[in-house]
Amino acid sequence: MTNDTAPFKFTALILAGGRAQRMAGNDKGLLRLHDKPLIAWLLERLNPLADEILISANRNLDAYGAFGHPVLSDASPDFNGPLAGLLRGLETARNPLLLCVPCDTPFLLPDLPLKLWQALEENQAQIAVAATRHHVHRTVCLCRRELAESLAEFLAQGCRQVGSWQATLKAAVVPFEDEAAFANINTPEELAAATK
């Protein structure tokens, strides 16, 4: 759907396909923050904005499927990182724009898609990447669906780093003031702190 916050159609991809090694192997998207799983926080934010939502997951597929959106597994079973999930999203999305967000960033703000889209259009860029004062959030990005071919070629060369792929593109880095909105929950300690 579209509204004043996101006056354009886009597909949202939630990345939940990693090994979560810093979380003792627990599937991060399904860990509970207060009364609901981490992925549910993102779905609450994205459901009113996105025309389509996809979930990238390589484990617990039935649990993710219960949220009512298509679940995409990587083409390879080797946990090749977020770019493998992004490629499946780009290949599957029905919209020309794909918003990518990781499942461990539950506090993202509703104006995120709009700000990324404005920067993408103003700079005639291929991808818009969120950044705060101290960090570029490489997996929080809005990209054009036609980047699938470029990404497939990059992965076929054995490359995996998100920043290295983005460096090959015309990218717009978009500043955001609210550092807390991009907080990652990567460890049991960070999850415990977020519940206080």
N, C-alpha and C positions, 0 to 999 in steps of 0.2 A: 504494500500500500504506500501511498505518498501523503505527506502532510506538510505543514509549514516548517517543521524541523528538518525534514528530508524531502525537498521538493523535486525529487528525481528518483527513478527506480534503480535499486541495486540489490544484489545478492549478498548476504552476509555468510561468511564461513567462520565457524568457531573451531579453532585448532585444539583437539583433545586427544591427539594420537601419539603422544610421546611415552617414554618409559618411566618418567617421573622418578629418576634415580635419587634426586635430593629429597623426595617425599617417601623414601623407603619403598619405592616401587608401587605405592598406592596410586590408583587412577585419580589424578587431581580433579578432573571435572566432576567426579562423583563424590568428592569429599564435601562434608557439610560445613557451611559457614552459617552460624546461628541456626535457622530453621530450614535451610534448603541447600541443595548441592551447589557448588560453585557455578556450574554451567547454567543453573536455573536463574542466577542473578543476571547473567548476560542475556538470557532469553527474554527476561522481563524488560530489559532495556531495548532489545532489538525487535521484538515482536511488533511494536507499534510503528516501526520505522522501515524495516526491510520488506521488500517485495517477496523475497525468498530467503530461507535460512537453511544452510547445510552444516552438518557436523562431521568433522574429520576425526575418526577414531579407529584404533587398531585393536582394542580390547573392549570387553563388556558391550558388545554391539547391541544386544537386546536392551540393556539398560539405557543406552543413549537413544535407541529407537523409540523407547517409551515416551520421549519428549515430543514426538509427533513430527519430526523433521527427517529428511533423508540423511542417512549415515554413510559416509564414504570412507573406505579403507585405502591405504596406500597401495599402489600397484605392486610394490615389493614388500615382502614380509620382514624386511631388515631394519625397520625403524630408521629411515633415512632422514629424519628431521622434519622441521616445519615446511620446508620447500616442497617435499613430496606431498604433503597434505594440501598445500596451496595449489600445486599442479592439478590434483584431482578436482579441486574446487573450480579452477579456471576452465577445466575441460567439461564440467558438469553444469555450471551456472547458466541460467536462461537469460540473464541480463548482461549488458555490455560492461557493467562495472561490478567489481567484487570487493567488498569490505572484508578484510581478514583481521580477526582478533583472537588472542589466545584465551583458553578457558580459565586461566589463573589470574585474570584481571577483572574481578567482579564489579569494580567501581567506575567503569568507564562512563562518561557523561553523554547525555542524549545529543549534544551538539557535535559530537565527534564526526559522524558521517558528513554533515553539512560543511564543516570547516575543511575537511580533507578534499571534498568535492570542489569547493571554491578554489583551493590552491591548485588542484589538478587542472581545472579549466583555465584559470588565470595564467598559468605557466605552460599551458599546452603540454603537460607532462604525461609520461606513461604510468607513473605511480606517485602517490602522495604518502609520505611516511610521517607518523606522529613523533614529536620530540618535546621533551621538557628541558629545563635549564641544564640538567646534569646528564641527560641520557637520550639517545635516539632509540625509539621503541620500534625496532625493525619489523616485528610481526604485527604491529598495529598499522595497517596501511590500506589504502584504497587503490586498486589497480584496474587496468583495462583488460578485458577478457582476452584480447589478441596476444597478450604476453605469454600465453600457454606455450607457443612454439619456442620462444626464446628460453623459457624456463625448462622445457623438456630437453633442449640441447645442452643447457648448463648442467643439468643433472646427469645426462648421458656421458658427460666428460668426467664424472666422478666427483664433481664439486658439490658442496653441501651448505656453505656459509651464506646466510641470508644477505648480509651486508655486501659480500662480494658479487652476488647476482645483481643486487640493486645498484651497485656502482657501474654496471654495464648499461643502465637505463637512464633516460631523462627523468630524473626524480625531483620532486618538490618536497623539501623537509618543512613540516608545518609545526610552528611552535605553539605549545599549550602551557598555560600558567600553572594549572593545578597538578602538581606532582603526585599528590595522593590518589588522583583518579586513575593513574597508571600503575599503581602498586601491584607488584607480582606476589602471589602466594606460592612460594617454591619449596618451603620446608615446613615440617610440623611446628616449628617455633613461630614462623610467620603466620601460620593458620591460627595458632593459639592466641597470638597477639591481636589478630584481627577480630577475634570473637569477644574481646574484652570491651 
